[in-house]
């Protein structure tokens, strides 16, 4: 997993909780990398999982809720740092439908070794069916990113979620 995800997670923890909390969760999680992340480095996603679990234990906030909150935070970072991907995109559904062909295609040009999740999309009026495939089991992160996308575009999106198997989740996203 790319280091930018790790650095942004720690940034969110510091902003939301404190720098002491960052130090505490790193002490608790004992990541193999030592907790020294660079945005362009590649790290085992299990290190992120361990930090989220440590944060959950210290805050009594459920792991899925923390991961969804991080997804929303991460989307706001993407929209600020990569504004070129948002130019001429009319709404949340158009953006979400372009994840594979636009966003992931560009990420792979920069980081050919990136192991990205896959999204299959089908739009039916004000409903977008998104099937998420990943070996990393970060459907909560995907959900947070989807909700963050709706917030960015000023749209109210509701989600229904169905776990199809251990690596596949179907999101039914409805635009209000």
C-alpha positions as CSV (number, residue, x, y, z in Angstrom):
1,X,0.0,0.0,0.0
2,X,1.3,3.4,-0.9
3,X,2.8,5.5,1.9
4,X,0.6,8.5,1.1
5,X,-2.3,6.5,2.7
6,X,-0.3,6.0,5.9
7,X,0.9,9.6,6.1
8,X,-2.6,10.9,5.6
9,X,-4.0,8.5,8.2
10,X,-1.5,9.7,10.8
11,X,-2.2,13.3,9.8
12,X,-5.9,12.7,10.4
13,X,-5.2,11.1,13.8
14,X,-3.0,14.1,14.8
15,X,-5.6,16.7,13.6
16,X,-8.6,14.8,15.1
17,X,-7.0,13.6,18.3
18,X,-3.4,14.8,19.0
19,X,0.2,14.2,18.2
20,X,0.4,12.2,21.5
21,X,-2.3,9.8,20.1
22,X,-0.2,9.3,17.0
23,X,2.7,8.3,19.2
24,X,0.5,6.1,21.3
25,X,-1.0,4.1,18.4
26,X,2.5,3.7,16.9
27,X,3.7,2.3,20.2
28,X,0.7,0.0,20.4
29,X,0.8,-1.2,16.8
30,X,4.6,-1.6,16.6
31,X,4.6,-1.4,12.8
32,X,7.5,-3.3,11.1
33,X,8.4,-0.1,9.3
34,X,8.9,1.7,12.7
35,X,6.1,4.1,11.7
36,X,8.4,6.1,9.5
37,X,6.4,6.5,6.3
38,X,7.1,8.4,3.1
39,X,4.3,9.3,0.7
40,X,6.0,7.4,-2.2
41,X,7.1,4.4,-0.2
42,X,5.2,1.1,-0.2
43,X,4.2,-0.6,3.1
44,X,2.2,-3.6,4.2
45,X,-1.4,-2.7,4.6
46,X,-1.5,-4.8,7.8
47,X,0.5,-1.9,9.5
48,X,-2.4,0.4,8.7
49,X,-4.9,-2.1,10.1
50,X,-2.9,-2.4,13.3
51,X,-2.8,1.3,13.8
52,X,-6.6,1.6,13.2
53,X,-7.2,-1.2,15.8
54,X,-4.9,0.6,18.2
55,X,-6.8,3.8,17.7
56,X,-10.1,2.1,18.2
57,X,-8.9,0.6,21.5
58,X,-7.8,4.0,22.7
59,X,-10.9,5.9,21.6
60,X,-13.7,3.3,21.9
61,X,-14.7,4.2,18.3
62,X,-15.5,1.1,16.2
63,X,-12.9,0.2,13.6
64,X,-15.4,0.4,10.7
65,X,-16.4,3.9,11.8
66,X,-12.7,5.0,12.0
67,X,-12.0,3.6,8.6
68,X,-15.0,5.3,7.0
69,X,-14.0,8.6,8.6
70,X,-10.6,8.2,7.2
71,X,-12.1,7.5,3.7
72,X,-13.9,10.8,3.9
73,X,-10.8,12.6,5.0
74,X,-8.7,11.0,2.3
75,X,-11.2,12.1,-0.4
76,X,-10.9,15.7,0.8
77,X,-7.1,15.4,0.5
78,X,-7.4,13.9,-3.0
79,X,-9.7,16.7,-4.0
80,X,-7.3,19.4,-2.8
81,X,-4.1,17.8,-4.0
82,X,-5.3,16.4,-7.3
83,X,-7.8,19.0,-8.4
84,X,-7.0,18.2,-12.1
85,X,-9.1,15.0,-11.7
86,X,-12.1,17.0,-10.7
87,X,-12.1,19.6,-13.5
88,X,-15.1,19.2,-15.8
89,X,-16.6,16.4,-13.8
90,X,-20.3,17.4,-13.3
91,X,-21.3,15.2,-10.4
92,X,-20.4,12.5,-7.9
93,X,-21.6,9.6,-10.1
94,X,-19.5,10.8,-13.1
95,X,-16.5,10.9,-10.8
96,X,-17.2,7.5,-9.3
97,X,-17.8,5.9,-12.7
98,X,-14.4,7.2,-13.8
99,X,-12.3,5.7,-11.0
100,X,-11.1,2.8,-13.1
101,X,-10.5,4.5,-16.4
102,X,-9.3,7.8,-15.2
103,X,-8.0,7.8,-11.6
104,X,-6.6,4.3,-11.3
105,X,-5.1,4.6,-14.9
106,X,-3.2,7.7,-13.8
107,X,-2.1,6.2,-10.5
108,X,-0.7,3.2,-12.3
109,X,1.3,5.4,-14.6
110,X,3.0,7.0,-11.6
111,X,3.2,3.8,-9.5
112,X,3.2,0.7,-11.8
113,X,3.6,-1.5,-8.8
114,X,0.4,-0.2,-7.1
115,X,-2.0,-2.9,-6.1
116,X,-5.3,-1.0,-6.5
117,X,-8.8,-2.3,-5.8
118,X,-11.2,-2.7,-8.8
119,X,-14.6,-1.1,-9.2
120,X,-17.2,-2.2,-11.7
121,X,-20.0,0.4,-12.1
122,X,-23.5,0.3,-13.5
123,X,-25.7,3.4,-13.4
124,X,-29.5,3.2,-13.5
125,X,-31.0,6.7,-13.2
126,X,-30.2,8.1,-9.7
127,X,-28.7,4.8,-8.6
128,X,-25.1,3.7,-9.1
129,X,-24.2,0.1,-8.4
130,X,-20.5,-0.2,-7.6
131,X,-18.9,-3.6,-7.1
132,X,-15.6,-3.3,-5.1
133,X,-13.0,-6.0,-5.5
134,X,-10.0,-6.1,-3.2
135,X,-7.9,-8.7,-1.3
136,X,-7.3,-6.1,1.4
137,X,-10.8,-6.0,2.8
138,X,-11.0,-2.2,2.9
139,X,-14.7,-1.8,1.9
140,X,-15.2,0.6,4.8
141,X,-12.5,2.8,3.3
142,X,-14.2,2.6,-0.1
143,X,-17.5,3.6,1.6
144,X,-15.9,6.6,3.3
145,X,-14.4,7.7,0.0
146,X,-17.8,7.4,-1.8
147,X,-19.5,9.5,0.9
148,X,-16.6,12.0,0.7
149,X,-17.2,12.2,-3.0
150,X,-20.8,13.0,-2.4
151,X,-19.9,15.7,0.1
152,X,-17.3,17.2,-2.3
153,X,-20.0,17.5,-5.0
154,X,-22.6,18.8,-2.5
155,X,-24.8,15.8,-3.1
156,X,-26.6,13.6,-0.6
157,X,-25.7,10.0,-1.3
158,X,-27.1,7.0,0.6
159,X,-25.4,3.7,0.5
160,X,-26.6,0.1,0.8
161,X,-23.9,-2.5,1.1
162,X,-23.9,-6.2,0.4
163,X,-20.9,-8.4,1.1
164,X,-20.7,-10.8,-1.9
165,X,-17.7,-12.7,-0.7
166,X,-14.5,-12.2,1.3
167,X,-13.1,-9.9,-1.4
168,X,-16.1,-8.4,-3.0
169,X,-18.6,-5.8,-1.8
170,X,-21.5,-4.3,-3.8
171,X,-22.5,-0.7,-3.0
172,X,-25.8,0.6,-4.1
173,X,-25.4,4.3,-4.1
174,X,-28.5,6.4,-4.4
175,X,-28.5,10.1,-5.2
176,X,-31.2,12.0,-3.3
